[in-house]
Amino acid sequence: MKVRLRGSHQPNMGRIEVHFAGRWGAIYPWFGTSSMEKKTLKVVCRQLGYGGASLPLYNVFCPEAVTPLFTILRCNGSETSLNQCDVDFYLSSSVHCMNVLCTNETTNSGKC
């Protein structure tokens, strides 16, 4: 599963989009727990080549044109890509998305 960040002028920040079944879509911002969310964001940033992740606000980079495809990505935090995580599908006409700020700090630095 390919992943990219969109909506920001900075390459390490933006709306998380995944490519699945021939189309790009957003990740709906509901993960169940903050811990689950942090682990998933670590994996997203790791897949993009960064060492850590921060949690910016939800829905900051969410245009109406992007439909959410996934919610509840269950990652344990050690995966190298979202392909290794369990996912639930979410099809909705609502416009919500998950944002991330990827950093080059290591994951052991106290950041998420």
N, C-alpha and C positions, 0 to 999 in steps of 0.2 A: 504494500500500500504506500503510495507516494504521499508526501506531506509537504506543505509550503505555507509561508506566512504572507498575507496580503493585506492591503489597506493602509499601510504605513509607508513613509518615505525611508524608514530605517530597515535594513534587511533582517535584523534580528528581532523585530517586533511586529506584531499584527494579529490579524484574525487567523486562526488555525484552519486550514483547509486540507482535506484528504481526497485522494483520487481513488474512486472505487467504482467498479462496474461501468467504466467508460466515462465517468463524469466527476467533476470537482464539487465538493460540498463542505459545509462547515461542521463543526462539532458543537452540538447543543450544550450550553453551560450547566449541566447537571451531572454530577458524578456520585452523589450519595454522601460522601464524606470529604472533608478538606484533605485528609491524608491520601485518599484515592486520587483526588485532583492533582495534588503536588507530584505524586508518582507518575501520573500520565504526562504532565507537563515536562518532567525531567526526560521522559522517553522521547517526546516530540523534539525537544531541543537537542538531545543526543543524536537523534536521527538526522538532524540538520547540521550536525558538526559542532555544536556548542557544549560547554561543560556544565551549565546550570540554567535555572529558570526562575523567574519572578512572576508574581501574579498581578498584572494590571487589571483595570476594571473590565467587567463584562460588557459586551455589546458596543465597545468603543469603535471598532472598525467593521461594523456590520451593515452593509447596504442591503436593501430589499431584494436584490437580485440573487443573493446566496441563500440557498435552502439548507437547513441542517440535515445531515445524513446520519450522524451517530450521536449517541449519548451513552453514558456509563461505559467508558473505556476502562476496563479493569487491568491495570498494569501493576506489577510488583515493584517497579522502579529500576530493575536491573536489565530490562530488555534493551536491545539496540535499535529496535524499530517497532512501530505500532502493529506490524504484522504478527508480532509475538504476544500481543495483548488480546484479551477477550473483549468483544464489542457487542453492543446491542444497537439495532437500527432504530432510527427515529425519522419518520417522514412527517413533515408538518409544513403548513403554509406560513407559520409564524417566523419572524426574523429575529433570531437570537444566535449568538455565537460566542465561542471561547477565544480569548486573547491571551497572548503570552509575550513576555520579554525574555529572550534567551540571552545568557551572559557567557563570558569565557571563564568565569570563576569555576573552580571545581565544585562538585556536589558536596564535598566534605567541609565547605567553608562556612556553613551555617545558613546558607541560602537553601531554598527548596530544590 
